[in-house]
Amino acid sequence: MQTVVLKVGMSCEGCVGAVKRVLTKMEGVESFDVDIKEQKVTVKGNVQPEAVLQTVSKTGKKTSFWEAEAGAEAKAPPTEAEAAPKEAVAAT
């Protein structure tokens, strides 16, 4: 059993309905929670995260993994670390 959390741009109950429709039809989904206020969709079941992302994306709503925001911030320090060795190479 896997839990996949997505950030989905939903502005109305119609958006929520579209997301619920595609998840209801998706194979392996045991349960899901759609929170319009948080723009958050939590899916539980025997599913692959990428497959859930692709399925929800078919609604036309902007969809990304919930962790993607924290991941983008975490990627900044390695970029600086990558720049440091280049400077060291240029200095030698």
N, C-alpha and C positions, 0 to 999 in steps of 0.2 A: 504494500500500500504506500502510495506516494502522495505528498501534498504539494500542490503547485499554487503559488500566489502571484497574481498578475495585477498590474496597474492598467486599468481600462478607462478611457475617456468616455464617460456616460453622462449625458445631460438631462435625460428624461426617463420616464417609465418605459417608453418605447425602446430605448437603448437597452435597458435592463431586460426587457422581454426578448430582444434579439439575442443577447448573450445567453439567456436561459434556454432559448430554443436550440442553439447550436450545441450547448453542453448536454442537454437532454438526449440528443441524438448521438453524441460521441460515445464510442465503445470504450468500456473500462471505467467510466466515471461512476463512482458510487454515490457521491454527494457533492454539492457545491453551495457556496454562499456568495451572493452578489450584493455588495454594499455601495450604493450610488453615492452616498455622502463621502465615503473614503476613496471612491473610485477604485475599489479593491474587489477582486474576484478570487476566491479560494476554492480550489478544486481538489477533491480527494478521490483516490481510486487507483486502479492498475493502469496508469497512464504515463506517457513520456512527456516531460515538461515542454519540449519543442513542439510536440504534436498538439498540446493544449494551446500553446501560443498561436500556432498556425490556425487552429480551429476558431478561436475567438477573433483572430484578425480578419477572418472571412466576413464578420459583421460590418467591417468598414470602420470600426472604432480604432483609435490609436491604442495600441496594445504593447506592453513591455513587461518583462519580469519585474516584480516588486523590488527585488534586490538590486536592480540595475542602477538605481539612483545612488545607493551606497557604494556600489561597485565603481561607478564613475569617479567618485571622490577618492576611492582607494587606489585608482589607477594613476592619479597625479604624482605621488611620490616615486613610483618606479620610473616614470618618464624623466624626472629630475636625476634619478640614479643612473639612467641610461646616458644622460648628457654628461655626467661627471667623468666616466671612463673615456669618452671621446676627447674631452678637454685634456685629460692626462696623456692620452696618446699624442695629441697635437703638441703638448709641451715637451715631450721627449725627443 
